[in-house]
Amino acid sequence: MTTPETALPSPVPRPVPRADEAPNPRGLLQRVILPRPGDPMRVRALYIDERTGVRLATVPPAPGVAVERPVHLSGTLVSPRRLRATSRTSARVPEQSEVSFGAYFNAFAAGYWRRWSRLTEVHLRLDVEGSGRIDVYRSKADGSHIFVHGEVLHGPRRHQVDIPLDLRPFEDGGWYWFDITTDDHELVLHSGGWYAAEESSGRAAVVVGMPTFNRPADCVATLTAIAEDPLVLAAVTRVIIADQGTQKVRDQEGFAQVAAVLGDKLQVIEQPNLGGSGGYARVMYEALGGTDCEQILFMDDDILLEPDSILRAVAFSRYARSPILVGGQMLSLQARSQLSTMGEVVDRRAFLWRDAPRTEPHHDLADLPLRVTRWMHRRVDVDYNAWWMCLIPRQVAEDVGLPLPLFIKWDDAEYGLRARARGYRTATVPGIAIWHMSFIEKDDSSDWQAYFHYRNRLVAAALHGPDDPSALIRDLLKRTLRHLLLMEYSAVALQRKALRDFLAGPEQLFAKLPVVLGEIRAERAEYDDGRPLDSATEVPLAELDELASQLVTPPPVGKVAIARNLLRALVHNLRAPDPAHRTRPQRNVSWNDAQWFVLSRLDSATVSTPDGRGVTFRRRDPKLFRSLLFDSVVLCRDVMKSWPELRRRYQDALPELTSREAWKQVFES
């Protein structure tokens, strides 16, 4: 049952903005921002490019055609001096220095504004004091650089620089940025930003919404980041927290203080754990029914927020040519200079999400900054944006509806595809980003979340996928066999449950929402790989530990070798295991080395978990292997046979599954 909103302390006076931070400056698209004082040195590369190894050289891409391209020359310094940030928006550039703002958070992604906004021109405005030079550059979609404008500043007085810049040359991509160079005197940057010459339509009135489950400290940190920035606070109509955990946000240290600053803008709702989709649905439900907001911004609870990203997402939405979902990119929380993903698409045949074409995941901008990373200059188009940060205009939410009751996984991808089908596109915009745990550190396709990966993928495919599901079914069966060879029997059992629940139809989605997690955990606990141990020391020492030098198993290369190894693995898995291996593992295997061609040759093994916090003791079971494989084949056959009817049923049920009325019954039950 939904509990009342938490009682908040009486509001206290909010911080007064400084003169250079007056709320809602006219036409602001993107502020110049600097690193936080406590940020690691490598994070500095996201804001300014002091890489001395960046030089322009002529590299002919084809005979007779010379194009300026950045070349990375490591080990040399442009200047021994560094820019010194005096606040998040101001800095001092020492004499005889050179610094480029052609970095991730301060360059202007002109190609995205050219494609999706109604603007044809943007202004670079800088409030600077002292002597120096401002040079503006742009890039083309192929990453080549072009000098645009230079301005020399004389004397110790204050200068208001305003440089109009044309957006029309950026059809396929490209960026604008500026460099500052000083000679004998320092130059002070008081503030700066990229501005539109015209005022936008609509208001900056965003509801920021976060579902949270037992992450109160992270949640309070995000609230504090919003409350501390006057411009962000002025644009926020309400912050809605859907608290679904047992460790309440209201009990977290620091909550009372930030709640006092946010005042009546903060709304905390405590409800049972309905997963991410249930939390985001509650945010949208409350935003549409209880506020006059123009935008709804979804964010995860376990992020590190760059507050300016909120302003940029709102500005992009307000200047858009037509209503558009604005996505933020994901930077790695573990290695904060890494851009984890530039954008994502859905393969319409096999119906899997993947990185957008011509992008590279986990790109480290401290090693290869924006100016020398050629593929980042081409505009990347996407199908959806994950809900670690995604802005949805009110008009879109009212037309498209609320999220599907999927608990977790595929709710964001399905919503993006649903919006696209109604004519609303999604733009994942560089420079709008949060930090989130990188997916390198986890593999949730084989733990308790495997159920949601499989069921919700099928639901989304039934709604937006192909008429012929052959490619999807083939991929499911490949994954089934891989799980079995890895002795991940619990993952196949959860896949089996997912297939059965999908075949049961859309009527069970709401009914399953509050109970499915308990069912999954109970079923997973029946299998060895579903009962993690704290350490491999909890079982006898593996018999091959002393022969580590002989344990390297090279992967099979080529179709013939792969087929031969696969056949041997299947034969081995049908044979009875050595009883001695039931109590003593043959090998201790790290998660990175736990490949099918390694584990499929063993009777048992301990395998570390992706986060390195435990192990699973996996034991081969031929009987279970056969029964789970048989069940999966039969269920996949049933899905193939019933696909046309299942598609009709799910598509007919979509309006009800995403309606405010249906979700209201869930929230009030």
C-alpha positions as MATLAB code, in Angstrom:
seq = 'MTTPETALPSPVPRPVPRADEAPNPRGLLQRVILPRPGDPMRVRALYIDERTGVRLATVPPAPGVAVERPVHLSGTLVSPRRLRATSRTSARVPEQSEVSFGAYFNAFAAGYWRRWSRLTEVHLRLDVEGSGRIDVYRSKADGSHIFVHGEVLHGPRRHQVDIPLDLRPFEDGGWYWFDITTDDHELVLHSGGWYAAEESSGRAAVVVGMPTFNRPADCVATLTAIAEDPLVLAAVTRVIIADQGTQKVRDQEGFAQVAAVLGDKLQVIEQPNLGGSGGYARVMYEALGGTDCEQILFMDDDILLEPDSILRAVAFSRYARSPILVGGQMLSLQARSQLSTMGEVVDRRAFLWRDAPRTEPHHDLADLPLRVTRWMHRRVDVDYNAWWMCLIPRQVAEDVGLPLPLFIKWDDAEYGLRARARGYRTATVPGIAIWHMSFIEKDDSSDWQAYFHYRNRLVAAALHGPDDPSALIRDLLKRTLRHLLLMEYSAVALQRKALRDFLAGPEQLFAKLPVVLGEIRAERAEYDDGRPLDSATEVPLAELDELASQLVTPPPVGKVAIARNLLRALVHNLRAPDPAHRTRPQRNVSWNDAQWFVLSRLDSATVSTPDGRGVTFRRRDPKLFRSLLFDSVVLCRDVMKSWPELRRRYQDALPELTSREAWKQVFES';
ca = [
       0.000    0.000    0.000;
       1.316    3.437   -0.894;
       2.339    5.413    2.151;
       1.883    9.189    2.461;
       4.569   11.532    1.284;
       7.199   12.176    3.890;
       6.737   15.268    6.000;
       9.403   17.815    5.137;
      11.003   20.356    7.462;
       9.973   23.989    7.121;
      11.879   25.599    4.251;
      14.799   27.887    4.966;
      15.992   30.767    2.790;
      17.596   29.526   -0.423;
      21.044   30.640   -1.526;
      21.043   33.932   -3.421;
      22.550   33.572   -6.925;
      25.644   35.595   -7.711;
      25.382   38.352  -10.293;
      26.913   36.118  -12.970;
      24.463   33.326  -12.157;
      21.141   35.129  -12.471;
      18.330   32.617  -13.071;
      17.295   31.885  -16.662;
      19.688   34.083  -18.688;
      18.041   34.734  -22.021;
      18.850   32.208  -24.712;
      21.381   30.174  -22.690;
      22.030   26.790  -24.291;
      25.179   25.630  -22.539;
      27.390   27.190  -19.867;
      31.155   26.984  -19.818;
      31.817   24.853  -16.747;
      34.942   23.753  -14.913;
      35.787   20.639  -12.847;
      34.825   20.352   -9.201;
      37.695   20.983   -6.754;
      37.744   17.330   -5.692;
      37.634   15.797   -9.160;
      40.516   13.472  -10.136;
      43.023   14.948  -12.554;
      41.878   12.736  -15.423;
      38.333   14.110  -15.090;
      39.773   17.559  -15.870;
      40.112   16.379  -19.486;
      36.309   16.321  -19.818;
      36.199   20.092  -19.308;
      39.386   21.528  -20.779;
      41.975   20.211  -23.208;
      45.444   21.015  -21.972;
      46.929   18.098  -23.867;
      50.098   19.405  -25.193;
      50.244   16.655  -27.744;
      47.452   18.102  -29.860;
      48.783   19.625  -33.078;
      47.348   20.074  -36.531;
      49.057   18.264  -39.356;
      48.181   17.681  -42.971;
      47.190   14.075  -43.572;
      45.971   13.291  -47.105;
      42.956   10.932  -46.937;
      43.243   10.358  -50.684;
      45.781   11.233  -53.380;
      45.768   14.938  -54.065;
      43.360   15.842  -51.233;
      44.852   17.486  -48.151;
      42.689   17.853  -45.050;
      43.654   19.292  -41.685;
      43.445   16.542  -39.087;
      44.456   16.443  -35.457;
      47.448   14.257  -34.746;
      48.218   13.035  -31.236;
      51.859   13.661  -30.288;
      52.420   12.442  -26.763;
      55.032   13.661  -24.349;
      55.392   17.367  -25.225;
      53.930   20.351  -23.405;
      52.264   23.370  -24.948;
      52.760   25.281  -21.705;
      54.107   24.469  -18.260;
      51.199   26.440  -16.748;
      47.666   25.223  -16.175;
      44.323   26.947  -16.079;
      43.116   27.480  -12.499;
      39.384   27.180  -11.889;
      38.088   29.710   -9.360;
      34.506   28.362   -9.407;
      32.423   25.988  -11.511;
      31.992   28.762  -14.104;
      35.115   30.949  -13.827;
      38.865   30.506  -14.188;
      42.227   32.207  -14.532;
      44.454   31.480  -17.528;
      48.085   32.256  -16.563;
      50.389   34.302  -18.774;
      52.135   32.494  -21.640;
      49.537   29.736  -21.642;
      47.297   28.011  -24.118;
      44.152   26.098  -23.227;
      41.437   24.664  -25.415;
      37.806   24.374  -24.414;
      37.403   21.805  -27.176;
      36.579   19.191  -24.552;
      33.545   17.007  -23.917;
      31.595   19.319  -21.582;
      32.582   22.663  -23.132;
      32.710   22.145  -26.883;
      29.362   22.744  -28.594;
      27.863   19.718  -30.398;
      26.748   21.793  -33.375;
      25.781   18.789  -35.517;
      23.060   17.775  -33.061;
      21.675   21.299  -32.781;
      21.722   21.619  -36.580;
      19.767   18.376  -37.005;
      17.177   18.647  -34.245;
      16.717   22.323  -33.355;
      15.208   25.215  -35.254;
      18.324   27.345  -34.733;
      20.476   28.434  -37.654;
      22.947   30.418  -35.569;
      24.555   30.212  -32.146;
      26.515   32.861  -30.218;
      29.635   32.278  -28.160;
      29.563   34.830  -25.345;
      32.460   35.255  -22.945;
      32.920   37.674  -20.050;
      36.708   37.973  -19.777;
      39.199   40.368  -18.219;
      42.765   40.996  -19.278;
      44.860   40.496  -22.401;
      44.884   37.462  -24.639;
      43.441   35.878  -27.722;
      40.213   33.972  -28.337;
      40.230   31.582  -31.303;
      37.141   29.707  -32.482;
      37.371   26.446  -34.419;
      34.902   24.029  -35.868;
      35.152   20.456  -37.029;
      33.577   18.594  -39.894;
      31.864   15.230  -39.585;
      35.113   13.504  -40.577;
      36.962   15.125  -37.654;
      38.976   17.646  -39.668;
      39.460   21.095  -38.081;
      38.704   24.527  -39.558;
      39.679   27.896  -38.070;
      36.604   30.149  -37.860;
      37.393   33.371  -35.999;
      40.097   35.030  -33.917;
      39.777   37.959  -31.539;
      42.639   39.772  -29.781;
      41.920   41.369  -26.389;
      44.089   44.296  -25.244;
      44.579   45.868  -21.851;
      43.514   45.029  -18.326;
      39.882   46.005  -18.838;
      36.843   43.701  -18.934;
      35.665   42.460  -22.346;
      32.255   41.209  -23.422;
      32.964   38.892  -26.348;
      30.024   37.965  -28.590;
      30.801   35.845  -31.659;
      27.906   34.741  -33.938;
      28.443   31.314  -35.484;
      26.606   29.658  -38.345;
      25.027   26.243  -37.697;
      24.253   25.445  -41.326;
      27.541   23.620  -42.215;
      26.834   20.813  -39.720;
      24.347   18.568  -41.505;
      26.288   15.355  -40.790;
      28.017   16.407  -37.591;
      30.794   18.552  -36.202;
      31.535   20.731  -33.174;
      32.402   24.308  -32.281;
      34.951   25.174  -29.578;
      37.269   27.988  -28.575;
      40.856   28.283  -27.384;
      42.359   30.912  -25.100;
      45.995   32.005  -25.513;
      47.901   34.497  -23.337;
      51.261   36.233  -23.733;
      52.637   38.444  -20.973;
      49.508   38.794  -18.859;
      46.899   36.457  -17.432;
      43.324   36.418  -18.661;
      40.368   35.904  -16.329;
      37.286   34.068  -17.596;
      34.432   35.348  -15.432;
      31.745   33.372  -17.276;
      30.899   32.056  -20.699;
      28.423   30.056  -22.680;
      26.763   29.223  -25.953;
      23.572   31.184  -26.587;
      20.674   31.364  -29.013;
      19.901   34.750  -30.537;
      16.160   34.104  -30.200;
      14.084   33.152  -27.193;
      12.714   29.628  -27.078;
       9.101   28.628  -27.002;
       7.641   27.149  -23.858;
       9.006   27.312  -20.334;
      11.927   25.782  -18.519;
       9.796   23.887  -16.022;
      11.192   20.411  -15.510;
      10.196   17.679  -13.080;
      13.229   15.615  -12.111;
      12.228   12.095  -11.103;
      14.229    9.258   -9.538;
      13.045    5.854   -8.372;
      15.330    4.565   -5.647;
      15.879    1.251   -3.912;
      18.186    1.256   -0.875;
      20.558    3.919   -2.208;
      19.726    6.801    0.121;
      23.242    8.289    0.170;
      23.445    8.475   -3.632;
      19.971    9.923   -3.792;
      20.740   12.675   -1.272;
      23.956   13.496   -3.156;
      21.940   14.064   -6.353;
      19.397   16.203   -4.503;
      22.243   18.270   -3.072;
      23.780   18.817   -6.520;
      20.433   20.135   -7.766;
      19.873   22.357   -4.735;
      23.351   23.896   -4.816;
      23.093   25.280   -8.343;
      20.847   28.386   -8.557;
      20.253   28.125  -12.313;
      19.270   24.466  -12.057;
      17.042   25.104   -9.066;
      15.263   27.895  -10.930;
      14.444   25.561  -13.835;
      13.169   22.698  -11.651;
       9.458   22.665  -10.867;
       9.603   19.589   -8.679;
      11.877   16.720   -7.700;
       9.968   13.463   -7.228;
      11.573   10.539   -5.428;
       9.800    7.193   -5.648;
      11.349    5.490   -2.614;
      10.840    1.727   -2.928;
      13.470    0.460   -0.497;
      13.722   -0.452    3.151;
      16.539    2.055    3.749;
      14.576    5.276    3.491;
      15.904    8.447    1.901;
      14.267   10.507    4.642;
      16.506    8.791    7.218;
      19.754    9.524    5.368;
      22.220   12.010    6.833;
      21.965   15.309    4.979;
      18.399   14.775    3.801;
      16.836   17.294    6.179;
      19.232   20.014    5.078;
      18.687   19.533    1.356;
      14.936   19.107    1.855;
      14.874   22.476    3.606;
      16.537   24.137    0.604;
      14.273   22.419   -1.952;
      11.179   23.180    0.130;
       7.900   22.391   -1.597;
       9.773   21.460   -4.772;
      10.633   18.096   -3.180;
       8.125   15.251   -3.158;
       9.089   11.898   -1.661;
       6.672    9.023   -2.189;
       7.167    5.705   -0.433;
       5.762    2.673   -2.188;
       6.473   -1.059   -2.478;
       9.251   -2.169   -4.794;
       7.747   -2.053   -8.286;
      11.113   -1.955  -10.010;
      12.465    0.778  -12.211;
       9.417    0.843  -14.464;
       7.104    1.134  -11.460;
       9.216    3.946  -10.042;
       9.443    5.872  -13.298;
       5.739    5.328  -13.937;
       5.010    6.862  -10.523;
       7.188    9.875  -11.364;
       5.369   10.432  -14.672;
       1.973    9.802  -13.069;
       2.602   12.458  -10.393;
       4.230   14.914  -12.811;
       1.312   14.838  -15.246;
      -1.374   14.854  -12.581;
       0.107   17.154   -9.968;
       2.326   19.730  -11.711;
       2.239   22.139  -14.639;
       5.662   20.996  -15.845;
       6.764   21.189  -19.462;
       9.431   18.466  -19.229;
       9.922   15.259  -17.232;
      13.518   14.179  -16.629;
      14.142   10.583  -15.584;
      17.398    9.816  -13.739;
      18.810    6.779  -11.964;
      19.394    6.923   -8.234;
      22.990    5.623   -8.377;
      24.523    8.349  -10.525;
      26.918   11.228  -10.076;
      25.211   14.261  -11.553;
      26.752   17.066  -13.562;
      24.032   19.661  -12.766;
      24.523   21.607  -15.994;
      23.278   18.550  -17.874;
      19.778   19.311  -16.587;
      19.892   22.825  -18.030;
      21.285   21.585  -21.336;
      18.641   18.880  -21.730;
      15.871   21.389  -21.019;
      17.347   23.914  -23.454;
      17.696   21.289  -26.192;
      14.055   20.315  -25.706;
      12.823   23.920  -25.742;
      14.636   24.789  -28.975;
      13.790   21.529  -30.732;
      12.098   21.740  -34.102;
       9.429   19.339  -32.824;
       8.908   17.480  -29.520;
      11.871   15.173  -28.951;
      13.195   12.923  -26.184;
      16.584   14.216  -25.047;
      18.992   11.613  -23.740;
      22.083   12.045  -21.631;
      25.164    9.970  -22.291;
      26.761    7.687  -19.709;
      30.233    8.327  -18.349;
      31.846    5.596  -16.273;
      31.601    6.049  -12.520;
      34.634    3.793  -11.973;
      36.890    5.493  -14.550;
      35.304    8.900  -14.796;
      37.134   10.094  -17.901;
      35.601    7.226  -19.907;
      32.567    7.706  -22.137;
      30.796    4.372  -21.790;
      28.366    4.761  -24.667;
      27.700    7.390  -27.346;
      24.235    6.083  -28.158;
      22.216    2.905  -28.650;
      19.975    1.300  -31.244;
      17.801   -1.814  -31.400;
      18.518   -4.535  -33.941;
      15.069   -5.027  -35.451;
      15.649   -8.647  -36.528;
      17.203  -10.318  -33.502;
      15.715   -7.561  -31.351;
      18.712   -6.762  -29.205;
      20.017   -3.395  -28.118;
      23.570   -2.505  -29.106;
      25.880    0.459  -29.489;
      25.044    2.728  -32.382;
      27.065    2.093  -35.566;
      30.412    3.894  -35.949;
      30.864    4.395  -32.226;
      33.312    2.904  -29.749;
      32.280    2.018  -26.192;
      34.372    2.854  -23.117;
      36.377    5.567  -24.845;
      38.774    7.337  -22.462;
      38.787   11.073  -23.151;
      41.794   11.615  -20.896;
      43.895    9.535  -23.292;
      42.260   10.554  -26.572;
      40.367   13.843  -26.154;
      37.505   15.020  -28.294;
      39.605   16.993  -30.779;
      41.611   13.940  -31.848;
      38.794   11.378  -31.713;
      37.515   11.492  -35.262;
      34.495    9.210  -34.877;
      32.998   11.479  -32.183;
      32.548   14.298  -34.702;
      29.988   12.459  -36.825;
      26.438   12.835  -35.510;
      25.112    9.610  -34.011;
      21.400    8.833  -34.357;
      19.705    6.501  -31.882;
      16.476    4.585  -31.301;
      16.159    5.332  -27.592;
      18.078    6.535  -24.549;
      18.472    4.585  -21.348;
      16.806    6.087  -18.301;
      20.012    6.782  -16.410;
      19.121   10.237  -17.823;
      16.361   10.944  -20.320;
      14.112   13.992  -20.743;
      10.585   13.418  -22.031;
       8.485   16.461  -23.040;
       5.095   16.644  -21.372;
       3.396   16.522  -24.778;
       5.113   13.221  -25.558;
       4.214   11.692  -22.187;
       0.558   12.676  -22.581;
       0.410   11.217  -26.093;
       2.563    8.087  -25.706;
       1.531    7.089  -22.186;
       3.341    5.748  -19.152;
       6.038    3.025  -19.085;
       5.081   -0.616  -19.453;
       4.878   -2.641  -16.192;
       8.105   -4.546  -16.901;
       9.804   -4.069  -13.488;
      13.292   -3.593  -15.015;
      14.994   -4.020  -18.424;
      13.632   -2.906  -21.783;
      11.211   -0.345  -20.326;
      13.365    2.521  -21.645;
      14.054    0.907  -25.029;
      10.386    0.036  -25.509;
       9.348    3.596  -24.629;
      11.773    5.042  -27.167;
      10.463    2.719  -29.875;
       6.862    3.479  -28.910;
       7.525    7.208  -29.079;
       9.298    6.804  -32.421;
       6.284    4.948  -33.827;
       4.161    8.005  -32.972;
       6.585   10.393  -34.647;
       8.749   11.438  -31.681;
      12.470   10.867  -32.091;
      15.223   10.571  -29.494;
      18.523   12.463  -29.519;
      21.411   11.328  -27.323;
      23.377   14.553  -27.050;
      27.111   14.762  -26.201;
      27.846   17.178  -23.369;
      24.649   16.108  -21.603;
      25.742   13.284  -19.329;
      25.888   11.655  -15.919;
      28.343    9.221  -14.356;
      26.990    5.700  -13.822;
      28.502    2.311  -13.062;
      29.969    0.935  -16.258;
      28.542   -2.320  -17.597;
      32.102   -3.657  -17.797;
      31.808   -4.282  -14.067;
      28.724   -6.451  -14.224;
      26.986   -9.108  -16.270;
      23.328   -9.197  -15.333;
      22.329  -11.529  -18.163;
      23.014  -14.611  -16.035;
      21.934  -13.549  -12.540;
      18.379  -12.953  -11.238;
      17.878  -10.272  -13.898;
      18.065  -12.893  -16.663;
      14.296  -13.381  -16.338;
      13.617   -9.724  -17.183;
      16.119   -9.710  -20.037;
      14.287  -12.554  -21.742;
      10.634  -11.845  -20.939;
      10.785   -8.113  -21.570;
      12.772   -8.523  -24.757;
       9.992  -10.745  -26.081;
       7.316   -8.288  -24.953;
       9.076   -5.388  -26.688;
       9.593   -7.500  -29.817;
       5.917   -8.422  -29.897;
       5.049   -4.724  -29.789;
       7.684   -3.297  -32.135;
       9.579   -6.197  -33.657;
       9.517   -8.268  -36.829;
       6.657  -10.327  -38.237;
       9.063  -13.264  -38.423;
      10.788  -13.970  -35.077;
      13.235  -16.546  -36.477;
      16.365  -14.486  -35.801;
      15.206  -13.724  -32.263;
      14.461  -17.397  -31.515;
      17.812  -18.532  -32.918;
      19.553  -16.061  -30.628;
      17.550  -17.320  -27.633;
      18.564  -20.905  -28.328;
      22.224  -19.937  -28.731;
      22.084  -18.222  -25.374;
      20.400  -21.262  -23.850;
      23.200  -23.530  -25.033;
      25.873  -21.093  -23.840;
      24.305  -20.906  -20.353;
      24.178  -24.695  -20.170;
      27.807  -25.133  -21.217;
      28.759  -22.587  -18.552;
      26.765  -24.596  -15.983;
      24.507  -21.557  -15.486;
      21.449  -23.700  -14.943;
      19.595  -21.045  -12.955;
      19.785  -18.629  -15.906;
      18.151  -21.224  -18.175;
      15.504  -21.928  -15.546;
      14.714  -18.213  -15.417;
      14.660  -18.108  -19.204;
      12.156  -20.958  -19.127;
       9.999  -19.029  -16.672;
      10.261  -15.912  -18.843;
       9.091  -17.803  -21.933;
       6.144  -19.290  -20.064;
       5.107  -15.919  -18.659;
       5.390  -14.296  -22.088;
       3.202  -17.021  -23.577;
       0.634  -16.363  -20.827;
      -0.042  -13.006  -22.449;
      -0.153   -9.324  -21.494;
      -2.826   -9.829  -18.862;
      -0.266  -11.070  -16.339;
       2.146   -8.111  -16.544;
       0.464   -5.960  -13.889;
      -0.344   -8.965  -11.722;
       3.298  -10.060  -11.758;
       4.730   -6.636  -10.970;
       4.703   -6.805   -7.138;
       5.425  -10.542   -6.784;
       7.714  -11.587   -9.624;
      10.969  -10.685   -7.861;
      10.210  -13.070   -5.010;
       9.337  -15.838   -7.460;
      12.592  -15.321   -9.335;
      14.774  -15.399   -6.265;
      13.100  -18.543   -4.966;
      13.564  -20.375   -8.269;
      17.163  -19.252   -8.733;
      18.106  -20.440   -5.252;
      17.355  -24.032   -6.313;
      20.528  -24.157   -8.436;
      24.224  -24.129   -7.520;
      25.036  -21.099   -9.663;
      22.170  -19.229   -8.037;
      23.628  -19.508   -4.525;
      26.775  -17.330   -4.430;
      29.422  -17.941   -1.787;
      31.555  -15.253   -0.182;
      34.800  -16.913   -1.222;
      36.269  -19.987   -2.918;
      37.766  -20.839    0.461;
      34.323  -22.057    1.557;
      34.818  -25.208   -0.558;
      37.820  -27.567   -0.762;
      40.877  -26.409   -2.669;
      40.526  -27.028   -6.394;
      42.546  -30.027   -7.507;
      44.212  -28.151  -10.389;
      45.198  -25.044   -8.439;
      48.814  -26.227   -8.251;
      48.990  -26.631  -12.019;
      48.047  -23.046  -12.900;
      50.665  -22.835  -15.636;
      48.869  -25.615  -17.516;
      45.377  -24.123  -17.245;
      45.467  -21.622  -20.100;
      42.816  -22.717  -22.591;
      43.133  -20.926  -25.926;
      39.847  -20.123  -27.686;
      39.051  -22.141  -30.796;
      39.673  -20.188  -33.984;
      37.757  -20.782  -37.188;
      34.438  -22.463  -37.892;
      35.863  -25.971  -38.008;
      37.668  -25.618  -34.684;
      34.631  -24.051  -33.031;
      32.353  -26.816  -34.321;
      34.800  -29.505  -33.149;
      35.058  -27.989  -29.668;
      31.307  -27.546  -29.453;
      30.695  -31.187  -30.355;
      33.171  -32.355  -27.706;
      31.520  -30.054  -25.158;
      28.082  -31.497  -25.909;
      29.334  -35.074  -25.632;
      31.087  -34.278  -22.354;
      27.964  -32.667  -20.898;
      25.906  -35.765  -21.643;
      28.300  -38.045  -19.751;
      28.107  -38.742  -16.054;
      30.503  -36.537  -14.032;
      33.156  -37.849  -11.676;
      31.495  -38.107   -8.207;
      34.659  -36.718   -6.586;
      34.044  -33.406   -8.338;
      30.735  -32.921   -6.538;
      32.490  -31.809   -3.382;
      35.828  -30.614   -4.709;
      35.995  -28.249   -7.714;
      38.334  -29.097  -10.535;
      39.329  -25.477  -11.081;
      38.988  -22.005   -9.665;
      38.110  -19.809  -12.641;
      37.991  -16.027  -12.755;
      34.921  -14.426  -14.281;
      36.898  -13.130  -17.279;
      38.178  -16.634  -18.058;
      34.807  -18.342  -17.618;
      34.217  -19.031  -21.310;
      32.165  -21.884  -22.743;
      35.231  -23.642  -24.187;
      36.767  -23.673  -20.682;
      33.894  -24.643  -18.398;
      32.295  -27.083  -20.840;
      35.297  -29.438  -20.359;
      34.937  -29.573  -16.581;
      32.727  -31.389  -14.102;
      32.832  -28.551  -11.575;
      34.444  -25.184  -10.935;
      34.263  -22.147   -8.733;
      33.670  -18.999  -10.779;
      34.046  -15.490   -9.417;
      31.158  -13.065   -9.809;
      31.589  -10.072  -12.183;
      31.879   -7.623   -9.296;
      34.562   -9.775   -7.647;
      32.666   -9.983   -4.349;
      31.975  -13.711   -4.359;
      31.992  -16.994   -6.264;
      29.589  -19.661   -7.427;
      30.385  -23.354   -7.134;
      29.087  -24.798  -10.394;
      28.622  -28.552  -10.846;
      27.760  -30.294  -14.063;
      24.447  -32.167  -14.140;
      23.708  -34.122  -17.374;
      20.089  -34.782  -16.410;
      19.446  -31.117  -15.767;
      21.293  -30.221  -18.969;
      18.948  -32.397  -21.038;
      15.714  -31.349  -19.350;
      16.420  -27.628  -19.485;
      17.528  -27.828  -23.110;
      14.408  -29.790  -24.039;
      12.113  -27.321  -22.250;
      13.758  -24.351  -23.961;
      13.409  -25.895  -27.419;
       9.740  -26.701  -26.825;
       8.954  -23.238  -25.465;
      10.781  -21.496  -28.309;
       8.799  -23.628  -30.752;
       5.583  -22.530  -29.017;
       6.597  -18.877  -29.292;
       7.307  -19.294  -33.013;
       3.976  -20.998  -33.574;
       1.967  -18.457  -31.574;
       3.846  -15.333  -32.653;
       1.131  -13.695  -34.821;
      -1.491  -14.165  -32.121;
       0.862  -13.022  -29.353;
       1.746   -9.877  -31.275;
      -1.931   -9.039  -31.714;
      -2.697   -9.583  -28.034;
       0.191   -7.469  -26.762;
      -0.453   -4.665  -29.243;
      -4.159   -4.605  -28.391;
      -3.310   -4.446  -24.673;
      -0.740   -1.641  -25.003;
      -3.123    1.309  -24.422;
      -4.397   -0.254  -21.194;
      -0.928   -1.295  -19.976;
       0.382    2.268  -20.333;
      -2.669    4.194  -19.136;
      -2.809    6.421  -16.075;
      -5.937    4.616  -14.925;
      -4.286    1.186  -14.895;
      -1.226    2.482  -13.057;
      -3.456    4.332  -10.592;
      -4.993    1.019   -9.542;
      -1.494   -0.368   -8.909;
      -0.430    2.637   -6.843;
      -3.612    2.573   -4.760;
      -3.820   -1.184   -4.245;
];
